[in-house]
Amino acid sequence: MKWTDIHDITIELSDTHPDVDPLRVNFVDLRKWVMDLPEFDDDPERCGEKILEAIQAAWIEENE
């Protein structure tokens, strides 16, 4: 998985952190959680605020 695999990341985050409200997750934790996913394999430097915002928005939508 790469940073651009937003949909796959969102599904994995929902499965890994089912009791977490994505609206309350700060970007530092979100970035770490994504990098800790077993299937994730991308350069941490390729991640910016826009990617984290997209992941968070997709995660919120996934939970609705």
N, CA, C and O atoms as CSV, one atom per row, in Angstrom:
chain,resi,resn,atom,element,x,y,z
A,1,MET,N,N,0.836,-1.176,0.000
A,1,MET,CA,C,0.000,0.000,0.000
A,1,MET,C,C,0.884,1.244,0.000
A,1,MET,O,O,1.920,1.294,0.664
A,2,LYS,N,N,0.453,2.229,-0.752
A,2,LYS,CA,C,1.145,3.507,-0.842
A,2,LYS,C,C,0.244,4.608,-0.280
A,2,LYS,O,O,-0.940,4.380,-0.034
A,3,TRP,N,N,0.805,5.791,-0.081
A,3,TRP,CA,C,0.037,6.918,0.447
A,3,TRP,C,C,-1.184,7.227,-0.422
A,3,TRP,O,O,-2.204,7.698,0.081
A,4,THR,N,N,-1.079,6.964,-1.701
A,4,THR,CA,C,-2.184,7.281,-2.614
A,4,THR,C,C,-3.303,6.237,-2.603
A,4,THR,O,O,-4.340,6.438,-3.235
A,5,ASP,N,N,-3.105,5.140,-1.902
A,5,ASP,CA,C,-4.126,4.085,-1.797
A,5,ASP,C,C,-5.109,4.420,-0.678
A,5,ASP,O,O,-5.275,3.654,0.272
A,6,ILE,N,N,-5.745,5.559,-0.805
A,6,ILE,CA,C,-6.593,6.104,0.259
A,6,ILE,C,C,-7.698,5.133,0.669
A,6,ILE,O,O,-7.923,4.914,1.859
A,7,HIS,N,N,-8.379,4.557,-0.303
A,7,HIS,CA,C,-9.495,3.652,0.003
A,7,HIS,C,C,-9.009,2.436,0.808
A,7,HIS,O,O,-9.627,2.066,1.807
A,8,ASP,N,N,-7.916,1.824,0.378
A,8,ASP,CA,C,-7.378,0.651,1.085
A,8,ASP,C,C,-6.908,1.022,2.488
A,8,ASP,O,O,-7.131,0.276,3.441
A,9,ILE,N,N,-6.266,2.165,2.608
A,9,ILE,CA,C,-5.804,2.628,3.922
A,9,ILE,C,C,-6.994,2.831,4.849
A,9,ILE,O,O,-6.963,2.437,6.015
A,10,THR,N,N,-8.039,3.450,4.317
A,10,THR,CA,C,-9.236,3.713,5.119
A,10,THR,C,C,-9.866,2.429,5.645
A,10,THR,O,O,-10.250,2.354,6.813
A,11,ILE,N,N,-9.972,1.437,4.800
A,11,ILE,CA,C,-10.537,0.152,5.227
A,11,ILE,C,C,-9.685,-0.467,6.331
A,11,ILE,O,O,-10.213,-0.957,7.330
A,12,GLU,N,N,-8.380,-0.443,6.151
A,12,GLU,CA,C,-7.483,-1.015,7.156
A,12,GLU,C,C,-7.562,-0.244,8.473
A,12,GLU,O,O,-7.563,-0.854,9.542
A,13,LEU,N,N,-7.629,1.072,8.412
A,13,LEU,CA,C,-7.743,1.867,9.639
A,13,LEU,C,C,-9.056,1.574,10.360
A,13,LEU,O,O,-9.089,1.484,11.587
A,14,SER,N,N,-10.123,1.428,9.605
A,14,SER,CA,C,-11.419,1.099,10.214
A,14,SER,C,C,-11.374,-0.248,10.919
A,14,SER,O,O,-11.952,-0.418,11.992
A,15,ASP,N,N,-10.682,-1.202,10.309
A,15,ASP,CA,C,-10.555,-2.535,10.910
A,15,ASP,C,C,-9.610,-2.529,12.109
A,15,ASP,O,O,-9.858,-3.208,13.106
A,16,THR,N,N,-8.539,-1.769,12.008
A,16,THR,CA,C,-7.509,-1.745,13.050
A,16,THR,C,C,-7.927,-0.910,14.262
A,16,THR,O,O,-7.570,-1.228,15.397
A,17,HIS,N,N,-8.682,0.152,14.013
A,17,HIS,CA,C,-9.090,1.071,15.084
A,17,HIS,C,C,-10.612,1.280,15.042
A,17,HIS,O,O,-11.083,2.384,14.769
A,18,PRO,N,N,-11.373,0.213,15.314
A,18,PRO,CA,C,-12.835,0.291,15.146
A,18,PRO,C,C,-13.532,1.241,16.119
A,18,PRO,O,O,-14.615,1.742,15.817
A,19,ASP,N,N,-12.937,1.492,17.267
A,19,ASP,CA,C,-13.587,2.334,18.276
A,19,ASP,C,C,-13.136,3.790,18.222
A,19,ASP,O,O,-13.507,4.584,19.087
A,20,VAL,N,N,-12.343,4.146,17.220
A,20,VAL,CA,C,-11.810,5.500,17.111
A,20,VAL,C,C,-12.704,6.358,16.228
A,20,VAL,O,O,-13.127,5.934,15.153
A,21,ASP,N,N,-12.985,7.559,16.691
A,21,ASP,CA,C,-13.715,8.538,15.887
A,21,ASP,C,C,-12.680,9.282,15.034
A,21,ASP,O,O,-11.864,10.025,15.579
A,22,PRO,N,N,-12.697,9.098,13.715
A,22,PRO,CA,C,-11.685,9.726,12.874
A,22,PRO,C,C,-11.688,11.256,12.939
A,22,PRO,O,O,-10.692,11.896,12.600
A,23,LEU,N,N,-12.806,11.839,13.373
A,23,LEU,CA,C,-12.849,13.294,13.540
A,23,LEU,C,C,-11.928,13.774,14.663
A,23,LEU,O,O,-11.524,14.937,14.693
A,24,ARG,N,N,-11.606,12.878,15.571
A,24,ARG,CA,C,-10.806,13.249,16.739
A,24,ARG,C,C,-9.336,12.835,16.632
A,24,ARG,O,O,-8.566,13.017,17.575
A,25,VAL,N,N,-8.957,12.287,15.502
A,25,VAL,CA,C,-7.578,11.821,15.325
A,25,VAL,C,C,-6.720,12.966,14.804
A,25,VAL,O,O,-7.055,13.603,13.806
A,26,ASN,N,N,-5.602,13.219,15.497
A,26,ASN,CA,C,-4.691,14.252,14.999
A,26,ASN,C,C,-3.798,13.652,13.911
A,26,ASN,O,O,-3.643,12.434,13.816
A,27,PHE,N,N,-3.225,14.519,13.108
A,27,PHE,CA,C,-2.457,14.057,11.951
A,27,PHE,C,C,-1.182,13.316,12.344
A,27,PHE,O,O,-0.721,12.457,11.593
A,28,VAL,N,N,-0.609,13.622,13.487
A,28,VAL,CA,C,0.593,12.905,13.940
A,28,VAL,C,C,0.251,11.435,14.182
A,28,VAL,O,O,0.969,10.542,13.732
A,29,ASP,N,N,-0.845,11.194,14.894
A,29,ASP,CA,C,-1.266,9.818,15.159
A,29,ASP,C,C,-1.707,9.121,13.871
A,29,ASP,O,O,-1.368,7.961,13.636
A,30,LEU,N,N,-2.463,9.835,13.044
A,30,LEU,CA,C,-2.946,9.247,11.796
A,30,LEU,C,C,-1.774,8.789,10.922
A,30,LEU,O,O,-1.794,7.682,10.383
A,31,ARG,N,N,-0.774,9.625,10.787
A,31,ARG,CA,C,0.406,9.287,9.983
A,31,ARG,C,C,1.092,8.040,10.535
A,31,ARG,O,O,1.470,7.146,9.778
A,32,LYS,N,N,1.250,7.985,11.855
A,32,LYS,CA,C,1.892,6.827,12.484
A,32,LYS,C,C,1.062,5.572,12.272
A,32,LYS,O,O,1.609,4.517,11.948
A,33,TRP,N,N,-0.244,5.670,12.450
A,33,TRP,CA,C,-1.116,4.504,12.285
A,33,TRP,C,C,-1.063,3.968,10.868
A,33,TRP,O,O,-1.055,2.754,10.663
A,34,VAL,N,N,-1.025,4.865,9.883
A,34,VAL,CA,C,-0.925,4.424,8.493
A,34,VAL,C,C,0.399,3.712,8.277
A,34,VAL,O,O,0.433,2.634,7.682
A,35,MET,N,N,1.486,4.297,8.750
A,35,MET,CA,C,2.803,3.683,8.545
A,35,MET,C,C,2.934,2.359,9.292
A,35,MET,O,O,3.743,1.515,8.907
A,36,ASP,N,N,2.156,2.164,10.347
A,36,ASP,CA,C,2.192,0.914,11.116
A,36,ASP,C,C,1.355,-0.205,10.494
A,36,ASP,O,O,1.445,-1.354,10.926
A,37,LEU,N,N,0.540,0.119,9.481
A,37,LEU,CA,C,-0.268,-0.919,8.846
A,37,LEU,C,C,0.644,-1.954,8.180
A,37,LEU,O,O,1.606,-1.584,7.506
A,38,PRO,N,N,0.351,-3.248,8.361
A,38,PRO,CA,C,1.225,-4.309,7.840
A,38,PRO,C,C,1.464,-4.241,6.333
A,38,PRO,O,O,2.562,-4.549,5.870
A,39,GLU,N,N,0.466,-3.849,5.576
A,39,GLU,CA,C,0.577,-3.814,4.112
A,39,GLU,C,C,1.193,-2.517,3.594
A,39,GLU,O,O,1.464,-2.393,2.400
A,40,PHE,N,N,1.416,-1.554,4.483
A,40,PHE,CA,C,1.901,-0.246,4.042
A,40,PHE,C,C,3.397,-0.287,3.780
A,40,PHE,O,O,4.179,-0.780,4.592
A,41,ASP,N,N,3.776,0.249,2.615
A,41,ASP,CA,C,5.191,0.273,2.232
A,41,ASP,C,C,5.448,1.471,1.319
A,41,ASP,O,O,5.478,1.338,0.095
A,42,ASP,N,N,5.632,2.631,1.926
A,42,ASP,CA,C,5.911,3.831,1.147
A,42,ASP,C,C,6.820,4.742,1.967
A,42,ASP,O,O,6.958,4.578,3.179
A,43,ASP,N,N,7.421,5.682,1.297
A,43,ASP,CA,C,8.342,6.622,1.919
A,43,ASP,C,C,7.560,7.602,2.797
A,43,ASP,O,O,6.652,8.272,2.305
A,44,PRO,N,N,7.894,7.697,4.080
A,44,PRO,CA,C,7.199,8.637,4.973
A,44,PRO,C,C,7.285,10.086,4.492
A,44,PRO,O,O,6.400,10.890,4.784
A,45,GLU,N,N,8.331,10.417,3.767
A,45,GLU,CA,C,8.515,11.784,3.275
A,45,GLU,C,C,7.532,12.145,2.153
A,45,GLU,O,O,7.392,13.320,1.812
A,46,ARG,N,N,6.866,11.166,1.589
A,46,ARG,CA,C,5.898,11.417,0.506
A,46,ARG,C,C,4.532,11.821,1.048
A,46,ARG,O,O,3.617,12.121,0.282
A,47,CYS,N,N,4.402,11.828,2.361
A,47,CYS,CA,C,3.128,12.165,2.992
A,47,CYS,C,C,3.106,13.634,3.393
A,47,CYS,O,O,4.037,14.144,4.017
A,48,GLY,N,N,2.021,14.296,3.017
A,48,GLY,CA,C,1.821,15.685,3.417
A,48,GLY,C,C,0.443,15.864,4.028
A,48,GLY,O,O,-0.332,14.916,4.151
A,49,GLU,N,N,0.162,17.081,4.401
A,49,GLU,CA,C,-1.106,17.377,5.055
A,49,GLU,C,C,-2.302,17.056,4.163
A,49,GLU,O,O,-3.331,16.595,4.656
A,50,LYS,N,N,-2.180,17.293,2.857
A,50,LYS,CA,C,-3.300,17.020,1.950
A,50,LYS,C,C,-3.625,15.532,1.890
A,50,LYS,O,O,-4.795,15.156,1.818
A,51,ILE,N,N,-2.612,14.693,1.919
A,51,ILE,CA,C,-2.855,13.245,1.915
A,51,ILE,C,C,-3.534,12.827,3.210
A,51,ILE,O,O,-4.485,12.046,3.191
A,52,LEU,N,N,-3.051,13.341,4.328
A,52,LEU,CA,C,-3.662,12.999,5.618
A,52,LEU,C,C,-5.105,13.491,5.689
A,52,LEU,O,O,-5.968,12.805,6.236
A,53,GLU,N,N,-5.369,14.669,5.143
A,53,GLU,CA,C,-6.743,15.176,5.101
A,53,GLU,C,C,-7.631,14.256,4.264
A,53,GLU,O,O,-8.769,13.978,4.642
A,54,ALA,N,N,-7.117,13.791,3.139
A,54,ALA,CA,C,-7.891,12.892,2.276
A,54,ALA,C,C,-8.161,11.563,2.969
A,54,ALA,O,O,-9.262,11.022,2.870
A,55,ILE,N,N,-7.163,11.035,3.670
A,55,ILE,CA,C,-7.345,9.784,4.406
A,55,ILE,C,C,-8.389,9.970,5.503
A,55,ILE,O,O,-9.280,9.136,5.668
A,56,GLN,N,N,-8.277,11.058,6.248
A,56,GLN,CA,C,-9.219,11.310,7.336
A,56,GLN,C,C,-10.639,11.479,6.785
A,56,GLN,O,O,-11.586,10.928,7.347
A,57,ALA,N,N,-10.796,12.225,5.707
A,57,ALA,CA,C,-12.124,12.428,5.118
A,57,ALA,C,C,-12.718,11.113,4.627
A,57,ALA,O,O,-13.907,10.859,4.823
A,58,ALA,N,N,-11.910,10.287,3.999
A,58,ALA,CA,C,-12.387,8.990,3.519
A,58,ALA,C,C,-12.756,8.081,4.682
A,58,ALA,O,O,-13.729,7.331,4.599
A,59,TRP,N,N,-11.994,8.142,5.758
A,59,TRP,CA,C,-12.269,7.332,6.943
A,59,TRP,C,C,-13.596,7.771,7.574
A,59,TRP,O,O,-14.399,6.933,7.984
A,60,ILE,N,N,-13.817,9.070,7.648
A,60,ILE,CA,C,-15.087,9.581,8.185
A,60,ILE,C,C,-16.247,9.080,7.338
A,60,ILE,O,O,-17.261,8.623,7.867
A,61,GLU,N,N,-16.092,9.167,6.024
A,61,GLU,CA,C,-17.140,8.700,5.106
A,61,GLU,C,C,-17.365,7.189,5.250
A,61,GLU,O,O,-18.505,6.725,5.216
A,62,GLU,N,N,-16.294,6.438,5.409
A,62,GLU,CA,C,-16.389,4.977,5.569
A,62,GLU,C,C,-17.194,4.623,6.826
A,62,GLU,O,O,-17.926,3.634,6.833
A,63,ASN,N,N,-17.063,5.418,7.873
A,63,ASN,CA,C,-17.742,5.129,9.132
A,63,ASN,C,C,-19.213,5.548,9.129
A,63,ASN,O,O,-19.969,5.148,10.014
A,64,GLU,N,N,-19.620,6.339,8.153
A,64,GLU,CA,C,-21.022,6.815,8.130
A,64,GLU,C,C,-21.956,5.813,7.526
A,64,GLU,O,O,-23.158,6.066,7.436
